């Protein structure tokens, strides 16, 4: 792959990682501030929001070739 293609792939990867991290952090916040409304589903949405956050952080920190 060319150097330009590799550069844009890295930029897009970091952008989506940052976007997923922000969405995951917002989901964590809103899940735990509205846990009374969610009831028994708080743990499910908490798990999913932490998963979004971790995947986003992984995409931001991973090094490409």
PQR file of N, CA, C, O and H, with PARSE charges and radii, in Angstrom:
ATOM      1  N   UNK A   1       0.840  -1.174   0.000 -0.4000 1.5000
ATOM      2  CA  UNK A   1       0.000   0.000   0.000 -0.0000 2.0000
ATOM      3  C   UNK A   1       0.884   1.236   0.000  0.5500 1.7000
ATOM      4  O   UNK A   1       1.979   1.221   0.564 -0.5500 1.4000
ATOM      5  N   UNK A   2       0.423   2.287  -0.618 -0.4000 1.5000
ATOM      6  CA  UNK A   2       1.221   3.492  -0.716 -0.0000 2.0000
ATOM      7  C   UNK A   2       1.263   4.228   0.621  0.5500 1.7000
ATOM      8  O   UNK A   2       0.468   3.961   1.522 -0.5500 1.4000
ATOM      9  H   UNK A   2      -0.466   2.299  -1.076  0.4000 1.0000
ATOM     10  N   UNK A   3       2.200   5.152   0.724 -0.4000 1.5000
ATOM     11  CA  UNK A   3       2.350   5.935   1.949 -0.0000 2.0000
ATOM     12  C   UNK A   3       1.135   6.816   2.199  0.5500 1.7000
ATOM     13  O   UNK A   3       0.732   6.993   3.349 -0.5500 1.4000
ATOM     14  H   UNK A   3       2.845   5.369  -0.009  0.4000 1.0000
ATOM     15  N   UNK A   4       0.545   7.373   1.146 -0.4000 1.5000
ATOM     16  CA  UNK A   4      -0.617   8.245   1.306 -0.0000 2.0000
ATOM     17  C   UNK A   4      -1.815   7.432   1.793  0.5500 1.7000
ATOM     18  O   UNK A   4      -2.540   7.874   2.685 -0.5500 1.4000
ATOM     19  H   UNK A   4       0.873   7.229   0.212  0.4000 1.0000
ATOM     20  N   UNK A   5      -2.027   6.261   1.223 -0.4000 1.5000
ATOM     21  CA  UNK A   5      -3.117   5.396   1.656 -0.0000 2.0000
ATOM     22  C   UNK A   5      -2.964   4.978   3.105  0.5500 1.7000
ATOM     23  O   UNK A   5      -3.947   4.922   3.843 -0.5500 1.4000
ATOM     24  H   UNK A   5      -1.438   5.902   0.499  0.4000 1.0000
ATOM     25  N   UNK A   6      -1.746   4.685   3.516 -0.4000 1.5000
ATOM     26  CA  UNK A   6      -1.486   4.303   4.897 -0.0000 2.0000
ATOM     27  C   UNK A   6      -1.747   5.475   5.832  0.5500 1.7000
ATOM     28  O   UNK A   6      -2.297   5.285   6.917 -0.5500 1.4000
ATOM     29  H   UNK A   6      -0.947   4.730   2.917  0.4000 1.0000
ATOM     30  N   UNK A   7      -1.365   6.671   5.434 -0.4000 1.5000
ATOM     31  CA  UNK A   7      -1.601   7.856   6.256 -0.0000 2.0000
ATOM     32  C   UNK A   7      -3.088   8.071   6.494  0.5500 1.7000
ATOM     33  O   UNK A   7      -3.519   8.267   7.630 -0.5500 1.4000
ATOM     34  H   UNK A   7      -0.918   6.825   4.553  0.4000 1.0000
ATOM     35  N   UNK A   8      -3.876   8.032   5.414 -0.4000 1.5000
ATOM     36  CA  UNK A   8      -5.308   8.278   5.572 -0.0000 2.0000
ATOM     37  C   UNK A   8      -5.998   7.158   6.325  0.5500 1.7000
ATOM     38  O   UNK A   8      -6.971   7.407   7.038 -0.5500 1.4000
ATOM     39  H   UNK A   8      -3.526   7.872   4.491  0.4000 1.0000
ATOM     40  N   UNK A   9      -5.525   5.942   6.186 -0.4000 1.5000
ATOM     41  CA  UNK A   9      -6.075   4.838   6.957 -0.0000 2.0000
ATOM     42  C   UNK A   9      -5.842   5.064   8.443  0.5500 1.7000
ATOM     43  O   UNK A   9      -6.738   4.824   9.253 -0.5500 1.4000
ATOM     44  H   UNK A   9      -4.735   5.740   5.607  0.4000 1.0000
ATOM     45  N   UNK A  10      -4.651   5.523   8.812 -0.4000 1.5000
ATOM     46  CA  UNK A  10      -4.351   5.804  10.212 -0.0000 2.0000
ATOM     47  C   UNK A  10      -5.198   6.950  10.745  0.5500 1.7000
ATOM     48  O   UNK A  10      -5.678   6.899  11.877 -0.5500 1.4000
ATOM     49  H   UNK A  10      -3.924   5.718   8.154  0.4000 1.0000
ATOM     50  N   UNK A  11      -5.381   7.983   9.931 -0.4000 1.5000
ATOM     51  CA  UNK A  11      -6.185   9.127  10.364 -0.0000 2.0000
ATOM     52  C   UNK A  11      -7.631   8.712  10.594  0.5500 1.7000
ATOM     53  O   UNK A  11      -8.237   9.089  11.597 -0.5500 1.4000
ATOM     54  H   UNK A  11      -4.991   8.025   9.012  0.4000 1.0000
ATOM     55  N   UNK A  12      -8.180   7.943   9.676 -0.4000 1.5000
ATOM     56  CA  UNK A  12      -9.568   7.489   9.807 -0.0000 2.0000
ATOM     57  C   UNK A  12      -9.720   6.574  11.011  0.5500 1.7000
ATOM     58  O   UNK A  12     -10.714   6.658  11.733 -0.5500 1.4000
ATOM     59  H   UNK A  12      -7.688   7.637   8.861  0.4000 1.0000
ATOM     60  N   UNK A  13      -8.746   5.701  11.234 -0.4000 1.5000
ATOM     61  CA  UNK A  13      -8.780   4.798  12.385 -0.0000 2.0000
ATOM     62  C   UNK A  13      -8.771   5.580  13.693  0.5500 1.7000
ATOM     63  O   UNK A  13      -9.539   5.271  14.605 -0.5500 1.4000
ATOM     64  H   UNK A  13      -7.938   5.632  10.648  0.4000 1.0000
ATOM     65  N   UNK A  14      -7.918   6.579  13.792 -0.4000 1.5000
ATOM     66  CA  UNK A  14      -7.852   7.400  15.006 -0.0000 2.0000
ATOM     67  C   UNK A  14      -9.131   8.211  15.186  0.5500 1.7000
ATOM     68  O   UNK A  14      -9.609   8.370  16.309 -0.5500 1.4000
ATOM     69  H   UNK A  14      -7.294   6.829  13.051  0.4000 1.0000
ATOM     70  N   UNK A  15      -9.692   8.725  14.087 -0.4000 1.5000
ATOM     71  CA  UNK A  15     -10.927   9.502  14.162 -0.0000 2.0000
ATOM     72  C   UNK A  15     -12.078   8.653  14.694  0.5500 1.7000
ATOM     73  O   UNK A  15     -12.798   9.077  15.597 -0.5500 1.4000
ATOM     74  H   UNK A  15      -9.304   8.596  13.175  0.4000 1.0000
ATOM     75  N   UNK A  16     -12.250   7.457  14.135 -0.4000 1.5000
ATOM     76  CA  UNK A  16     -13.338   6.595  14.599 -0.0000 2.0000
ATOM     77  C   UNK A  16     -13.091   6.109  16.028  0.5500 1.7000
ATOM     78  O   UNK A  16     -14.042   5.911  16.783 -0.5500 1.4000
ATOM     79  H   UNK A  16     -11.665   7.113  13.401  0.4000 1.0000
ATOM     80  N   UNK A  17     -11.842   5.918  16.401 -0.4000 1.5000
ATOM     81  CA  UNK A  17     -11.535   5.567  17.780 -0.0000 2.0000
ATOM     82  C   UNK A  17     -11.912   6.679  18.729  0.5500 1.7000
ATOM     83  O   UNK A  17     -12.482   6.424  19.790 -0.5500 1.4000
ATOM     84  H   UNK A  17     -11.069   6.079  15.787  0.4000 1.0000
ATOM     85  N   UNK A  18     -11.600   7.914  18.362 -0.4000 1.5000
ATOM     86  CA  UNK A  18     -11.966   9.059  19.194 -0.0000 2.0000
ATOM     87  C   UNK A  18     -13.479   9.211  19.265  0.5500 1.7000
ATOM     88  O   UNK A  18     -14.029   9.494  20.329 -0.5500 1.4000
ATOM     89  H   UNK A  18     -11.136   8.121  17.501  0.4000 1.0000
ATOM     90  N   UNK A  19     -14.145   9.026  18.143 -0.4000 1.5000
ATOM     91  CA  UNK A  19     -15.603   9.120  18.110 -0.0000 2.0000
ATOM     92  C   UNK A  19     -16.248   8.050  18.986  0.5500 1.7000
ATOM     93  O   UNK A  19     -17.178   8.346  19.736 -0.5500 1.4000
ATOM     94  H   UNK A  19     -13.698   8.796  17.278  0.4000 1.0000
ATOM     95  N   UNK A  20     -15.767   6.817  18.901 -0.4000 1.5000
ATOM     96  CA  UNK A  20     -16.292   5.744  19.742 -0.0000 2.0000
ATOM     97  C   UNK A  20     -16.003   5.995  21.211  0.5500 1.7000
ATOM     98  O   UNK A  20     -16.833   5.677  22.063 -0.5500 1.4000
ATOM     99  H   UNK A  20     -15.012   6.576  18.291  0.4000 1.0000
ATOM    100  N   UNK A  21     -14.853   6.553  21.523 -0.4000 1.5000
ATOM    101  CA  UNK A  21     -14.521   6.861  22.915 -0.0000 2.0000
ATOM    102  C   UNK A  21     -15.467   7.914  23.482  0.5500 1.7000
ATOM    103  O   UNK A  21     -15.924   7.792  24.619 -0.5500 1.4000
ATOM    104  H   UNK A  21     -14.178   6.811  20.831  0.4000 1.0000
ATOM    105  N   UNK A  22     -15.759   8.936  22.703 -0.4000 1.5000
ATOM    106  CA  UNK A  22     -16.678   9.978  23.156 -0.0000 2.0000
ATOM    107  C   UNK A  22     -18.084   9.416  23.344  0.5500 1.7000
ATOM    108  O   UNK A  22     -18.744   9.698  24.344 -0.5500 1.4000
ATOM    109  H   UNK A  22     -15.388   9.035  21.780  0.4000 1.0000
ATOM    110  N   UNK A  23     -18.534   8.624  22.385 -0.4000 1.5000
ATOM    111  CA  UNK A  23     -19.865   8.019  22.494 -0.0000 2.0000
ATOM    112  C   UNK A  23     -19.926   7.080  23.689  0.5500 1.7000
ATOM    113  O   UNK A  23     -20.915   7.073  24.422 -0.5500 1.4000
ATOM    114  H   UNK A  23     -17.997   8.394  21.573  0.4000 1.0000
ATOM    115  N   UNK A  24     -18.878   6.287  23.894 -0.4000 1.5000
ATOM    116  CA  UNK A  24     -18.848   5.379  25.039 -0.0000 2.0000
ATOM    117  C   UNK A  24     -18.861   6.112  26.360  0.5500 1.7000
ATOM    118  O   UNK A  24     -19.546   5.694  27.294 -0.5500 1.4000
ATOM    119  H   UNK A  24     -18.074   6.292  23.299  0.4000 1.0000
ATOM    120  N   UNK A  25     -18.110   7.208  26.457 -0.4000 1.5000
ATOM    121  CA  UNK A  25     -18.098   7.991  27.696 -0.0000 2.0000
ATOM    122  C   UNK A  25     -19.469   8.611  27.960  0.5500 1.7000
ATOM    123  O   UNK A  25     -19.931   8.630  29.101 -0.5500 1.4000
ATOM    124  H   UNK A  25     -17.553   7.548  25.699  0.4000 1.0000
ATOM    125  N   UNK A  26     -20.119   9.115  26.919 -0.4000 1.5000
ATOM    126  CA  UNK A  26     -21.463   9.660  27.092 -0.0000 2.0000
ATOM    127  C   UNK A  26     -22.459   8.581  27.500  0.5500 1.7000
ATOM    128  O   UNK A  26     -23.330   8.814  28.338 -0.5500 1.4000
ATOM    129  H   UNK A  26     -19.745   9.099  25.992  0.4000 1.0000
ATOM    130  N   UNK A  27     -22.327   7.410  26.908 -0.4000 1.5000
ATOM    131  CA  UNK A  27     -23.216   6.311  27.280 -0.0000 2.0000
ATOM    132  C   UNK A  27     -23.010   5.879  28.727  0.5500 1.7000
ATOM    133  O   UNK A  27     -23.976   5.587  29.431 -0.5500 1.4000
ATOM    134  H   UNK A  27     -21.619   7.220  26.227  0.4000 1.0000
ATOM    135  N   UNK A  28     -21.766   5.838  29.172 -0.4000 1.5000
ATOM    136  CA  UNK A  28     -21.495   5.491  30.573 -0.0000 2.0000
ATOM    137  C   UNK A  28     -22.150   6.520  31.492  0.5500 1.7000
ATOM    138  O   UNK A  28     -22.803   6.161  32.471 -0.5500 1.4000
ATOM    139  H   UNK A  28     -20.981   6.076  28.600  0.4000 1.0000
ATOM    140  N   UNK A  29     -21.972   7.792  31.173 -0.4000 1.5000
ATOM    141  CA  UNK A  29     -22.540   8.854  32.006 -0.0000 2.0000
ATOM    142  C   UNK A  29     -24.056   8.753  32.071  0.5500 1.7000
ATOM    143  O   UNK A  29     -24.634   8.761  33.158 -0.5500 1.4000
ATOM    144  H   UNK A  29     -21.442   8.084  30.378  0.4000 1.0000
ATOM    145  N   UNK A  30     -24.703   8.658  30.913 -0.4000 1.5000
ATOM    146  CA  UNK A  30     -26.159   8.647  30.894 -0.0000 2.0000
ATOM    147  C   UNK A  30     -26.733   7.340  31.422  0.5500 1.7000
ATOM    148  O   UNK A  30     -27.853   7.331  31.932 -0.5500 1.4000
ATOM    149  H   UNK A  30     -24.234   8.651  30.030  0.4000 1.0000
ATOM    150  N   UNK A  31     -26.006   6.247  31.315 -0.4000 1.5000
ATOM    151  CA  UNK A  31     -26.483   4.993  31.876 -0.0000 2.0000
ATOM    152  C   UNK A  31     -26.520   5.058  33.396  0.5500 1.7000
ATOM    153  O   UNK A  31     -27.503   4.651  34.015 -0.5500 1.4000
ATOM    154  H   UNK A  31     -25.096   6.254  30.901  0.4000 1.0000
ATOM    155  N   UNK A  32     -25.467   5.563  33.987 -0.4000 1.5000
ATOM    156  CA  UNK A  32     -25.416   5.566  35.446 -0.0000 2.0000
ATOM    157  C   UNK A  32     -26.145   6.739  36.079  0.5500 1.7000
ATOM    158  O   UNK A  32     -26.428   6.696  37.276 -0.5500 1.4000
ATOM    159  H   UNK A  32     -24.668   5.894  33.484  0.4000 1.0000
ATOM    160  N   UNK A  33     -26.462   7.789  35.320 -0.4000 1.5000
ATOM    161  CA  UNK A  33     -27.286   8.850  35.892 -0.0000 2.0000
ATOM    162  C   UNK A  33     -28.768   8.531  35.781  0.5500 1.7000
ATOM    163  O   UNK A  33     -29.580   9.103  36.508 -0.5500 1.4000
ATOM    164  H   UNK A  33     -26.231   7.823  34.348  0.4000 1.0000
ATOM    165  N   UNK A  34     -29.128   7.629  34.885 -0.4000 1.5000
ATOM    166  CA  UNK A  34     -30.533   7.260  34.749 -0.0000 2.0000
ATOM    167  C   UNK A  34     -30.751   5.790  35.098  0.5500 1.7000
ATOM    168  O   UNK A  34     -31.600   5.125  34.502 -0.5500 1.4000
ATOM    169  H   UNK A  34     -28.468   7.165  34.294  0.4000 1.0000
ATOM    170  N   UNK A  35     -29.996   5.292  36.051 -0.4000 1.5000
ATOM    171  CA  UNK A  35     -30.118   3.871  36.412 -0.0000 2.0000
ATOM    172  C   UNK A  35     -31.457   3.555  37.061  0.5500 1.7000
ATOM    173  O   UNK A  35     -31.915   2.414  36.990 -0.5500 1.4000
ATOM    174  H   UNK A  35     -29.307   5.832  36.534  0.4000 1.0000
ATOM    175  N   UNK A  36     -32.091   4.527  37.686 -0.4000 1.5000
ATOM    176  CA  UNK A  36     -33.398   4.279  38.295 -0.0000 2.0000
ATOM    177  C   UNK A  36     -34.452   4.010  37.222  0.5500 1.7000
ATOM    178  O   UNK A  36     -35.362   3.207  37.429 -0.5500 1.4000
ATOM    179  H   UNK A  36     -31.720   5.454  37.743  0.4000 1.0000
ATOM    180  N   UNK A  37     -34.330   4.669  36.098 -0.4000 1.5000
ATOM    181  CA  UNK A  37     -35.292   4.476  35.010 -0.0000 2.0000
ATOM    182  C   UNK A  37     -35.027   3.156  34.291  0.5500 1.7000
ATOM    183  O   UNK A  37     -35.965   2.466  33.892 -0.5500 1.4000
ATOM    184  H   UNK A  37     -33.591   5.321  35.930  0.4000 1.0000
ATOM    185  N   UNK A  38     -33.764   2.806  34.126 -0.4000 1.5000
ATOM    186  CA  UNK A  38     -33.415   1.578  33.402 -0.0000 2.0000
ATOM    187  C   UNK A  38     -33.731   0.323  34.195  0.5500 1.7000
ATOM    188  O   UNK A  38     -34.065  -0.712  33.618 -0.5500 1.4000
ATOM    189  H   UNK A  38     -33.002   3.367  34.450  0.4000 1.0000
ATOM    190  N   UNK A  39     -33.629   0.407  35.497 -0.4000 1.5000
ATOM    191  CA  UNK A  39     -33.962  -0.733  36.353 -0.0000 2.0000
ATOM    192  C   UNK A  39     -32.996  -1.881  36.169  0.5500 1.7000
ATOM    193  O   UNK A  39     -31.790  -1.728  36.362 -0.5500 1.4000
ATOM    194  H   UNK A  39     -33.358   1.247  35.966  0.4000 1.0000
ATOM    195  N   UNK A  40     -33.533  -3.035  35.795 -0.4000 1.5000
ATOM    196  CA  UNK A  40     -32.711  -4.240  35.684 -0.0000 2.0000
ATOM    197  C   UNK A  40     -31.788  -4.208  34.473  0.5500 1.7000
ATOM    198  O   UNK A  40     -30.863  -5.016  34.388 -0.5500 1.4000
ATOM    199  H   UNK A  40     -34.513  -3.158  35.639  0.4000 1.0000
ATOM    200  N   UNK A  41     -32.016  -3.294  33.536 -0.4000 1.5000
ATOM    201  CA  UNK A  41     -31.195  -3.221  32.335 -0.0000 2.0000
ATOM    202  C   UNK A  41     -29.966  -2.338  32.498  0.5500 1.7000
ATOM    203  O   UNK A  41     -29.219  -2.132  31.542 -0.5500 1.4000
ATOM    204  H   UNK A  41     -32.767  -2.637  33.605  0.4000 1.0000
ATOM    205  N   UNK A  42     -29.750  -1.814  33.703 -0.4000 1.5000
ATOM    206  CA  UNK A  42     -28.606  -0.935  33.946 -0.0000 2.0000
ATOM    207  C   UNK A  42     -27.293  -1.653  33.677  0.5500 1.7000
ATOM    208  O   UNK A  42     -26.386  -1.087  33.067 -0.5500 1.4000
ATOM    209  H   UNK A  42     -30.356  -1.981  34.480  0.4000 1.0000
ATOM    210  N   UNK A  43     -27.187  -2.885  34.126 -0.4000 1.5000
ATOM    211  CA  UNK A  43     -25.931  -3.622  33.923 -0.0000 2.0000
ATOM    212  C   UNK A  43     -25.695  -3.926  32.447  0.5500 1.7000
ATOM    213  O   UNK A  43     -24.552  -3.896  31.990 -0.5500 1.4000
ATOM    214  H   UNK A  43     -27.924  -3.345  34.622  0.4000 1.0000
ATOM    215  N   UNK A  44     -26.744  -4.216  31.701 -0.4000 1.5000
ATOM    216  CA  UNK A  44     -26.594  -4.477  30.266 -0.0000 2.0000
ATOM    217  C   UNK A  44     -26.098  -3.231  29.536  0.5500 1.7000
ATOM    218  O   UNK A  44     -25.131  -3.300  28.778 -0.5500 1.4000
ATOM    219  H   UNK A  44     -27.672  -4.241  32.072  0.4000 1.0000
ATOM    220  N   UNK A  45     -26.753  -2.102  29.760 -0.4000 1.5000
ATOM    221  CA  UNK A  45     -26.343  -0.878  29.094 -0.0000 2.0000
ATOM    222  C   UNK A  45     -25.004  -0.385  29.612  0.5500 1.7000
ATOM    223  O   UNK A  45     -24.240   0.226  28.865 -0.5500 1.4000
ATOM    224  H   UNK A  45     -27.539  -2.046  30.375  0.4000 1.0000
ATOM    225  N   UNK A  46     -24.705  -0.641  30.883 -0.4000 1.5000
ATOM    226  CA  UNK A  46     -23.394  -0.296  31.423 -0.0000 2.0000
ATOM    227  C   UNK A  46     -22.299  -1.094  30.748  0.5500 1.7000
ATOM    228  O   UNK A  46     -21.255  -0.544  30.398 -0.5500 1.4000
ATOM    229  H   UNK A  46     -25.325  -1.138  31.490  0.4000 1.0000
ATOM    230  N   UNK A  47     -22.526  -2.390  30.560 -0.4000 1.5000
ATOM    231  CA  UNK A  47     -21.553  -3.236  29.874 -0.0000 2.0000
ATOM    232  C   UNK A  47     -21.338  -2.786  28.436  0.5500 1.7000
ATOM    233  O   UNK A  47     -20.200  -2.696  27.975 -0.5500 1.4000
ATOM    234  H   UNK A  47     -23.374  -2.837  30.844  0.4000 1.0000
ATOM    235  N   UNK A  48     -22.421  -2.503  27.727 -0.4000 1.5000
ATOM    236  CA  UNK A  48     -22.309  -2.078  26.333 -0.0000 2.0000
ATOM    237  C   UNK A  48     -21.595  -0.730  26.207  0.5500 1.7000
ATOM    238  O   UNK A  48     -20.813  -0.526  25.279 -0.5500 1.4000
ATOM    239  H   UNK A  48     -23.346  -2.576  28.101  0.4000 1.0000
ATOM    240  N   UNK A  49     -21.860   0.181  27.133 -0.4000 1.5000
ATOM    241  CA  UNK A  49     -21.209   1.484  27.059 -0.0000 2.0000
ATOM    242  C   UNK A  49     -19.724   1.387  27.371  0.5500 1.7000
ATOM    243  O   UNK A  49     -18.915   2.066  26.739 -0.5500 1.4000
ATOM    244  H   UNK A  49     -22.495   0.016  27.887  0.4000 1.0000
ATOM    245  N   UNK A  50     -19.356   0.553  28.336 -0.4000 1.5000
ATOM    246  CA  UNK A  50     -17.936   0.349  28.636 -0.0000 2.0000
ATOM    247  C   UNK A  50     -17.248  -0.351  27.471  0.5500 1.7000
ATOM    248  O   UNK A  50     -16.084  -0.076  27.181 -0.5500 1.4000
ATOM    249  H   UNK A  50     -20.013   0.002  28.849  0.4000 1.0000
ATOM    250  N   UNK A  51     -17.954  -1.244  26.807 -0.4000 1.5000
ATOM    251  CA  UNK A  51     -17.402  -1.917  25.630 -0.0000 2.0000
ATOM    252  C   UNK A  51     -17.115  -0.912  24.512  0.5500 1.7000
ATOM    253  O   UNK A  51     -16.059  -0.975  23.883 -0.5500 1.4000
ATOM    254  H   UNK A  51     -18.900  -1.467  27.043  0.4000 1.0000
ATOM    255  N   UNK A  52     -18.041   0.008  24.262 -0.4000 1.5000
ATOM    256  CA  UNK A  52     -17.815   1.068  23.272 -0.0000 2.0000
ATOM    257  C   UNK A  52     -16.587   1.889  23.646  0.5500 1.7000
ATOM    258  O   UNK A  52     -15.754   2.199  22.794 -0.5500 1.4000
ATOM    259  H   UNK A  52     -18.899   0.059  24.773  0.4000 1.0000
ATOM    260  N   UNK A  53     -16.483   2.235  24.914 -0.4000 1.5000
ATOM    261  CA  UNK A  53     -15.366   3.049  25.383 -0.0000 2.0000
ATOM    262  C   UNK A  53     -14.046   2.320  25.199  0.5500 1.7000
ATOM    263  O   UNK A  53     -13.071   2.916  24.742 -0.5500 1.4000
ATOM    264  H   UNK A  53     -17.160   1.984  25.606  0.4000 1.0000
ATOM    265  N   UNK A  54     -14.000   1.051  25.546 -0.4000 1.5000
ATOM    266  CA  UNK A  54     -12.761   0.285  25.419 -0.0000 2.0000
ATOM    267  C   UNK A  54     -12.353   0.070  23.960  0.5500 1.7000
ATOM    268  O   UNK A  54     -11.169   0.148  23.633 -0.5500 1.4000
ATOM    269  H   UNK A  54     -14.793   0.567  25.917  0.4000 1.0000
ATOM    270  N   UNK A  55     -13.309  -0.197  23.095 -0.4000 1.5000
ATOM    271  CA  UNK A  55     -12.992  -0.366  21.675 -0.0000 2.0000
ATOM    272  C   UNK A  55     -12.472   0.943  21.096  0.5500 1.7000
ATOM    273  O   UNK A  55     -11.528   0.937  20.306 -0.5500 1.4000
ATOM    274  H   UNK A  55     -14.271  -0.261  23.361  0.4000 1.0000
ATOM    275  N   UNK A  56     -13.071   2.053  21.476 -0.4000 1.5000
ATOM    276  CA  UNK A  56     -12.597   3.347  21.016 -0.0000 2.0000
ATOM    277  C   UNK A  56     -11.193   3.654  21.496  0.5500 1.7000
ATOM    278  O   UNK A  56     -10.365   4.140  20.725 -0.5500 1.4000
ATOM    279  H   UNK A  56     -13.838   2.057  22.118  0.4000 1.0000
ATOM    280  N   UNK A  57     -10.917   3.376  22.759 -0.4000 1.5000
ATOM    281  CA  UNK A  57      -9.574   3.602  23.290 -0.0000 2.0000
ATOM    282  C   UNK A  57      -8.557   2.682  22.632  0.5500 1.7000
ATOM    283  O   UNK A  57      -7.411   3.074  22.410 -0.5500 1.4000
ATOM    284  H   UNK A  57     -11.590   2.981  23.385  0.4000 1.0000
ATOM    285  N   UNK A  58      -8.971   1.465  22.321 -0.4000 1.5000
ATOM    286  CA  UNK A  58      -8.082   0.543  21.622 -0.0000 2.0000
ATOM    287  C   UNK A  58      -7.731   1.073  20.237  0.5500 1.7000
ATOM    288  O   UNK A  58      -6.570   1.024  19.830 -0.5500 1.4000
ATOM    289  H   UNK A  58      -9.902   1.146  22.501  0.4000 1.0000
ATOM    290  N   UNK A  59      -8.715   1.573  19.519 -0.4000 1.5000
ATOM    291  CA  UNK A  59      -8.460   2.116  18.184 -0.0000 2.0000
ATOM    292  C   UNK A  59      -7.569   3.346  18.219  0.5500 1.7000
ATOM    293  O   UNK A  59      -6.783   3.570  17.299 -0.5500 1.4000
ATOM    294  H   UNK A  59      -9.658   1.612  19.849  0.4000 1.0000
ATOM    295  N   UNK A  60      -7.685   4.141  19.269 -0.4000 1.5000
ATOM    296  CA  UNK A  60      -6.846   5.332  19.370 -0.0000 2.0000
ATOM    297  C   UNK A  60      -5.397   4.954  19.689  0.5500 1.7000
ATOM    298  O   UNK A  60      -4.470   5.582  19.177 -0.5500 1.4000
ATOM    299  H   UNK A  60      -8.323   3.958  20.016  0.4000 1.0000
ATOM    300  N   UNK A  61      -5.197   3.948  20.519 -0.4000 1.5000
ATOM    301  CA  UNK A  61      -3.848   3.633  20.993 -0.0000 2.0000
ATOM    302  C   UNK A  61      -3.097   2.611  20.146  0.5500 1.7000
ATOM    303  O   UNK A  61      -1.881   2.477  20.290 -0.5500 1.4000
ATOM    304  H   UNK A  61      -5.950   3.438  20.935  0.4000 1.0000
ATOM    305  N   UNK A  62      -3.789   1.887  19.267 -0.4000 1.5000
ATOM    306  CA  UNK A  62      -3.125   0.838  18.499 -0.0000 2.0000
ATOM    307  C   UNK A  62      -2.189   1.459  17.446  0.5500 1.7000
ATOM    308  O   UNK A  62      -2.494   2.505  16.873 -0.5500 1.4000
ATOM    309  H   UNK A  62      -4.776   1.996  19.151  0.4000 1.0000
ATOM    310  N   UNK A  63      -1.077   0.816  17.210 -0.4000 1.5000
ATOM    311  CA  UNK A  63      -0.115   1.275  16.202 -0.0000 2.0000
ATOM    312  C   UNK A  63      -0.278   0.422  14.953  0.5500 1.7000
ATOM    313  O   UNK A  63      -0.286  -0.807  15.029 -0.5500 1.4000
ATOM    314  H   UNK A  63      -0.829  -0.033  17.676  0.4000 1.0000
ATOM    315  N   UNK A  64      -0.406   1.073  13.810 -0.4000 1.5000
ATOM    316  CA  UNK A  64      -0.485   0.358  12.542 -0.0000 2.0000
ATOM    317  C   UNK A  64       0.907   0.131  11.983  0.5500 1.7000
ATOM    318  O   UNK A  64       1.890   0.681  12.478 -0.5500 1.4000
ATOM    319  H   UNK A  64      -0.399   2.071  13.749  0.4000 1.0000
ATOM    320  N   UNK A  65       0.974  -0.674  10.960 -0.4000 1.5000
ATOM    321  CA  UNK A  65       2.280  -0.989  10.358 -0.0000 2.0000
ATOM    322  C   UNK A  65       2.919   0.237   9.740  0.5500 1.7000
ATOM    323  O   UNK A  65       4.018   0.150   9.192 -0.5500 1.4000
ATOM    324  H   UNK A  65       0.176  -1.122  10.558  0.4000 1.0000
TER
END
